[in-house]
Amino acid sequence: MRLVLASALFLIALAMPANACWCAGQRLACEAYWDATAVFVGTVTFSTTTNVKESGGFESTKRLVRFHVDRQFRGVTASDVEVRTGLGGGDCGYPFRLGGQYIVYAYQNDDKVLGTSSCTRTQALSEATADLEFIGGLAKAAPGGTISGNVQLRPAGDGYSWPPVQDAKILVQGSNKHFEAKTNRAGKFAIPGLEPGTYKVRIDPPEGLSIYNPEVEVKLHDRGCAAAFFLLEADTRLTGRVIDNQGMPAADVLMELVPVAREGNASPAYVKTDKEGRYEMKLLKPGRYHLGVRIAGSAGSTYIPFPQTYYPGVSEKSRATVLSITEGQRIELDELVLPPRFIERTLNGIVVDADGTPVAGAVVWLKERQYDDFDMPYRRETDSEGRFSYPVYEGVKYILHAYVESAGRQEKRSSELSVVITSKEEPVKLVVMKVNQDD
């Protein structure tokens, strides 16, 4: 009986431009063997292309490869197996050759089909010495598994030379046991003799270094292994405190650190103040920056009930302090005092058809006019009477319009309306007209 199976990528594979494939790193044989659905040695006897319906509803073309199974290791009982892979290049398909002999690590997807890629340990049998040694030694292997890994340092530049980090403390927590290790001169660590199960592996970085995600979870099989990789960076950070004009802590205020210009690796950072008005920005990239509130129009910033303010407390960019941040630097800034809060108002309105009939379910799009980022508007739907309302701030300029969608396309839309919120804001009316589909 022939086992007909198909595609799934277990490891992360990202499609890159120009037919390039980037993988999240190859796993060790002692880890990949236990996580794979099927592992076997096979000879390619047939290859063709096939169309596959993906989970998103679209179709893609895959390569269907049939193997005669020469050696069965796990997950395979038939003498012939079919496996799907990509076509190569950006989809990370494995380049199987007709008549070639391979060790195949295949992974099953939700449709109960098998697939493999160049991001797995699938490879020519002639290059699989480590795999065959591990599999051949399983019968005599001692019980337990090993958690190992390495720790490296990513410099601030664009280079890919990542030196090892020695003496980094590694903390491993199981269901009822705790283990510790330190990295050696090569930045590596290993904890053998562990019971099978799920473990949390956490790094305690040496002084002056930090990491975004210091903890990973791994699953360990008996006579197997699990790997954890940590990439540390210089602990470059900026701290400070924000208060309002009454001297009270300004809590939940989004602070924005924005590069003055596109230079080097400088990149923006965002963090909200805590209940004491304090903020801390970690792992910053060297560069020149402006710091402030509402200075970039990033997601969530326009909900902040304070006017645009640059550090050290000015409204104009020309008067703002330029912060020059170098690698490993720790900066403690003076308090930033914000101007008086905005006065909150409510903008009410109605959406009607050309004949004046209220339109229910219309989408009303509202955005502050001072920002160019059109991906950050507010969106709401009108009620059964075509009405809508938005919380807004007095003195702030907004633009808004409405549209009606059908089958994913705008069927009707209004002209764009500009408003400046005042203390006695009158309701607004948006008239939607039929869209010319040829536009």
C-alpha positions in Angstrom: 0.0 0.0 0.0 1.4 3.3 -1.0 1.5 6.2 1.5 0.7 9.4 -0.3 1.6 12.4 1.7 2.4 16.1 1.2 3.7 19.6 2.3 4.4 21.4 5.6 7.3 23.5 6.7 8.1 22.9 10.4 11.0 25.4 10.6 10.6 29.1 10.0 11.5 29.9 6.4 11.1 33.4 5.1 10.9 34.2 1.4 13.4 36.8 0.4 13.8 38.8 -2.8 15.8 37.6 -5.8 15.0 33.9 -5.2 16.9 33.8 -1.9 15.9 31.6 1.0 16.6 32.5 4.6 16.1 29.9 7.4 16.0 30.3 11.1 19.0 28.0 11.6 19.4 24.3 11.2 18.6 22.1 14.2 20.7 19.4 15.6 20.0 15.8 14.6 19.1 14.9 18.2 16.5 17.6 18.2 15.1 17.4 14.7 14.7 13.6 14.8 12.1 13.6 17.6 10.2 16.6 16.3 9.8 15.3 12.7 6.7 13.4 11.8 8.7 11.0 9.6 12.5 10.3 9.2 13.7 7.9 6.5 16.4 7.3 3.9 14.9 7.2 0.4 15.8 7.3 -3.3 13.9 9.7 -5.6 11.9 7.7 -8.2 9.5 10.4 -9.5 9.1 14.2 -9.4 6.4 16.5 -10.7 4.6 19.8 -9.9 1.2 20.1 -8.2 -1.1 22.9 -7.2 -1.9 23.2 -3.5 -4.6 25.2 -1.9 -3.1 27.1 1.0 -4.8 27.9 4.4 -5.4 31.5 3.2 -7.5 30.2 0.3 -4.9 30.9 -2.5 -3.2 28.3 -4.6 0.5 27.7 -4.9 2.6 25.4 -7.0 4.7 22.8 -5.1 6.9 20.0 -6.1 5.7 16.4 -5.4 8.5 14.0 -4.9 8.1 10.2 -4.6 10.7 8.1 -2.7 11.4 4.5 -2.5 12.1 4.0 1.2 15.5 2.4 1.7 15.6 2.6 5.5 12.7 3.4 7.9 13.5 5.2 11.1 10.3 6.8 12.4 6.8 7.6 11.1 7.0 5.5 7.9 5.8 2.0 7.3 5.2 2.0 3.5 7.8 1.1 0.9 7.0 4.3 -1.1 6.3 7.8 0.2 5.4 11.0 -1.4 6.5 14.3 0.0 5.9 17.9 -1.1 8.5 20.7 -1.1 8.8 24.1 -2.7 10.1 24.8 -6.1 13.3 26.3 -4.8 14.6 29.8 -4.3 12.4 32.1 -2.2 10.1 29.3 -1.1 13.0 27.2 0.4 12.1 24.1 -1.6 14.7 21.3 -1.4 16.4 20.5 -4.7 15.9 16.8 -4.9 17.5 15.0 -7.8 15.9 12.1 -9.6 17.8 8.9 -8.6 19.4 10.7 -5.6 19.5 9.1 -2.2 18.6 11.3 0.8 17.8 11.3 4.5 14.5 13.0 4.7 13.0 14.9 7.8 9.3 15.4 6.9 6.7 17.3 8.9 2.9 16.8 8.8 0.5 19.7 8.5 -3.1 20.1 9.4 -4.2 18.2 6.2 -2.3 15.1 7.3 0.3 15.6 4.6 4.1 15.6 4.7 6.5 18.2 3.5 10.1 19.2 3.8 12.3 22.1 2.9 15.9 23.2 2.7 15.5 24.6 6.2 15.2 21.1 7.7 17.9 18.5 8.2 16.9 16.9 4.9 20.1 16.3 2.9 22.0 14.0 0.7 22.8 10.7 2.4 26.5 11.2 1.7 26.4 14.3 3.9 24.3 12.8 6.8 27.1 11.3 8.8 26.1 13.0 12.1 22.4 12.0 11.5 23.2 8.4 11.0 25.6 8.2 14.0 22.9 9.7 16.2 20.1 7.4 15.0 22.4 4.4 15.1 23.3 5.1 18.7 19.8 5.5 20.0 19.4 1.9 21.1 22.4 2.1 23.4 22.0 5.8 24.5 21.6 6.5 28.2 18.2 7.8 29.4 17.7 11.5 29.6 18.2 14.5 27.3 20.5 17.5 26.9 19.6 21.2 26.7 22.5 23.1 25.0 23.0 26.3 23.2 25.2 29.3 22.7 25.3 33.0 23.5 26.7 35.6 21.1 27.0 39.4 21.0 25.5 41.5 18.2 27.6 44.6 17.6 25.9 47.9 16.8 27.1 47.9 13.1 25.8 45.9 10.2 28.3 43.1 10.4 27.5 39.5 10.9 30.5 38.6 13.0 29.0 37.8 16.3 31.6 37.1 19.0 30.8 34.6 21.8 29.8 35.7 25.2 31.6 34.0 28.1 30.3 33.5 31.7 26.6 34.3 30.8 24.4 32.6 33.4 21.8 30.2 32.0 18.8 29.3 34.2 16.8 26.2 33.3 13.4 25.6 35.0 11.5 22.3 34.6 8.3 21.2 36.2 9.9 20.7 39.6 13.6 21.1 39.2 16.0 24.0 38.6 19.4 23.9 36.8 22.1 26.5 36.2 25.0 26.7 33.8 27.5 29.3 32.5 28.8 29.7 29.0 32.4 28.8 28.2 34.9 30.7 26.2 33.1 29.7 23.0 29.9 31.1 24.4 28.4 27.5 24.6 26.6 25.7 27.4 25.1 22.2 27.9 23.1 20.6 30.7 22.9 16.8 30.2 20.9 14.1 31.9 17.6 15.9 32.0 14.2 14.2 32.2 11.9 14.5 29.2 9.5 17.4 29.4 9.0 21.1 28.8 11.6 23.5 30.1 12.0 27.3 30.3 15.5 28.4 29.4 16.4 31.9 30.6 19.6 34.0 30.3 20.9 36.4 32.9 23.1 38.7 30.8 26.5 39.9 32.1 26.7 43.5 33.2 26.4 45.9 30.3 24.5 43.6 28.0 20.8 42.9 27.5 18.3 41.1 25.3 14.7 41.7 24.2 13.5 38.1 24.9 15.6 36.6 27.7 13.5 33.4 27.9 12.6 30.6 25.5 10.6 27.4 26.1 11.9 24.1 24.7 10.5 20.6 24.6 13.0 17.8 25.4 12.6 14.2 24.4 14.2 11.2 26.0 17.6 10.5 24.4 17.2 13.8 22.5 18.3 17.4 22.8 16.9 20.9 22.7 18.8 24.0 21.7 18.5 27.6 22.9 20.2 30.5 21.2 20.6 34.0 22.7 21.9 37.1 20.9 22.8 39.8 23.3 23.3 43.5 22.6 25.0 46.4 24.4 22.6 47.6 27.1 22.1 51.1 25.7 19.2 52.7 27.5 17.5 56.0 28.2 15.4 56.7 31.3 13.5 59.7 32.6 10.2 60.9 34.1 7.3 62.9 32.8 5.0 65.2 34.9 2.1 67.4 34.0 1.9 71.1 34.5 0.6 70.6 38.0 3.6 68.6 39.0 1.8 65.3 39.0 3.1 62.1 37.4 1.9 61.7 33.8 1.1 58.0 33.6 0.4 56.0 30.5 1.9 58.6 28.2 3.6 57.2 25.0 7.1 58.5 24.7 8.6 58.5 21.2 12.3 58.4 20.4 12.6 59.4 16.7 15.8 59.5 14.6 16.7 63.0 13.4 17.6 61.6 10.0 18.1 58.2 8.4 21.6 57.4 9.4 23.4 54.3 10.4 21.2 51.8 12.4 19.3 54.5 14.3 15.7 53.3 14.7 12.7 54.7 16.6 11.6 53.4 20.0 8.4 53.8 21.9 7.4 53.1 25.5 4.7 54.2 27.9 5.2 55.8 31.2 4.3 53.9 34.4 2.0 55.1 37.2 4.9 57.3 38.5 5.5 58.9 35.1 8.7 57.0 34.6 9.9 55.4 31.4 12.9 53.3 30.3 13.9 52.6 26.7 16.3 49.7 26.3 18.6 48.3 23.6 18.7 51.5 21.7 20.7 51.9 18.5 23.4 54.5 18.4 22.3 57.7 16.6 20.9 61.2 16.9 17.3 61.4 18.2 14.4 63.7 19.2 12.4 62.6 22.2 8.9 63.7 23.0 5.1 63.2 23.0 3.0 63.1 19.9 6.0 64.0 17.7 5.7 61.2 15.1 2.0 60.2 15.0 2.8 56.6 15.8 0.1 54.0 16.7 -1.5 55.1 19.9 0.3 58.4 20.2 -2.7 60.5 19.1 -4.8 59.1 22.0 -2.5 60.9 24.4 -4.3 64.0 25.9 -1.3 66.3 25.7 -0.1 68.6 22.9 3.0 67.8 20.9 6.0 68.3 23.1 9.7 67.8 22.4 12.3 67.3 25.1 13.2 69.4 27.1 9.6 70.8 27.0 9.2 72.8 23.8 6.6 72.6 21.0 8.8 73.3 18.0 11.2 70.8 16.6 13.7 73.6 15.9 14.1 74.2 19.6 14.2 70.6 20.6 17.3 68.9 22.1 19.1 66.5 19.8 20.1 63.4 21.9 23.3 61.8 20.6 23.3 58.2 21.8 26.4 55.9 21.6 26.6 52.2 22.1 26.5 51.1 25.7 25.5 54.5 27.0 23.0 54.9 29.8 21.3 58.3 29.9 19.2 59.7 32.7 17.3 62.7 31.5 15.8 65.6 33.5 12.1 65.6 34.1 9.9 66.5 31.1 7.1 68.9 32.0 4.1 68.7 29.7 1.8 71.6 28.9 -1.8 71.6 30.1 -3.9 68.7 29.0 -6.2 68.9 26.0 -9.9 69.6 26.8 -11.9 66.5 25.8 -14.9 67.0 23.5 -17.2 64.7 21.5 -17.6 65.0 17.8 -21.0 63.9 16.7 -22.2 63.3 13.1 -24.4 61.5 10.7 -23.8 59.8 7.4 -26.6 60.1 4.8 -27.2 59.0 1.2 -27.5 61.5 -1.6 -31.3 61.7 -1.0 -30.8 62.4 2.7 -31.5 58.9 4.0 -29.4 57.9 7.0 -26.8 55.1 6.2 -26.3 52.4 8.8 -23.0 50.5 8.9 -21.0 53.1 7.1 -17.3 53.3 8.1 -16.3 56.7 9.3 -12.6 57.5 9.1 -11.1 60.2 11.4 -7.5 61.3 11.6 -5.5 64.2 13.0 -4.3 66.4 10.2 -0.8 67.1 11.5 0.5 63.6 10.8 1.3 62.1 7.3 0.9 58.5 8.4 -2.4 57.5 6.9 -2.2 54.0 8.4 -3.1 55.4 11.8 -6.7 56.7 11.6 -9.6 56.0 13.9 -12.4 53.9 12.4 -16.0 53.5 13.5 -19.3 52.3 12.0 -22.5 54.3 12.1 -25.5 53.0 14.1 -28.9 52.0 12.8 -29.7 55.7 12.4 -26.5 56.5 10.5 -25.0 58.4 13.5 -21.5 58.3 14.9 -19.5 60.0 17.6 -15.8 60.3 18.4 -13.9 61.5 21.5 -11.7 64.4 20.3 -9.6 67.2 21.7 -10.4 70.9 21.6 -8.1 72.8 19.2 -6.9 69.8 17.3 -7.5 69.6 13.5 -9.0 66.5 12.1 -10.0 65.2 8.7 -12.8 62.7 8.2 -14.8 60.9 5.6 -17.2 58.0 5.3 -17.6 55.0 2.9 -19.8 52.0 2.4 -18.2 48.7 1.5 -19.6 45.7 -0.4 -17.6 42.6 -1.2 -14.4 44.2 0.0 -14.8 47.3 -2.3 -15.9 50.8 -1.6 -19.4 51.2 -3.1 -20.1 54.7 -1.8 -17.9 57.3 -0.2 -18.1 60.9 0.9 -15.8 63.9 0.3 -13.2 64.6 2.8 -14.1 67.1 5.5 -11.7 69.1 7.6 -12.7 70.2 11.1 -11.1 72.1 14.0 -12.6 71.1 17.3 -14.1 74.0 19.3 -15.9 74.3 22.6 -19.3 74.3 20.8 -18.8 71.8 18.1 -21.8 71.3 15.9 -22.7 67.9 14.5 -21.2 67.1 11.1 -22.9 65.6 8.1 -21.2 63.3 5.6 -22.9 62.5 2.3 -21.9 59.3 0.6 -22.2 59.1 -3.2 -21.8 56.1 -5.5 -18.3 55.4 -6.5 -17.4 55.2 -10.2 -15.8 51.7 -10.4 -13.7 52.8 -13.4 -11.9 55.4 -11.2 
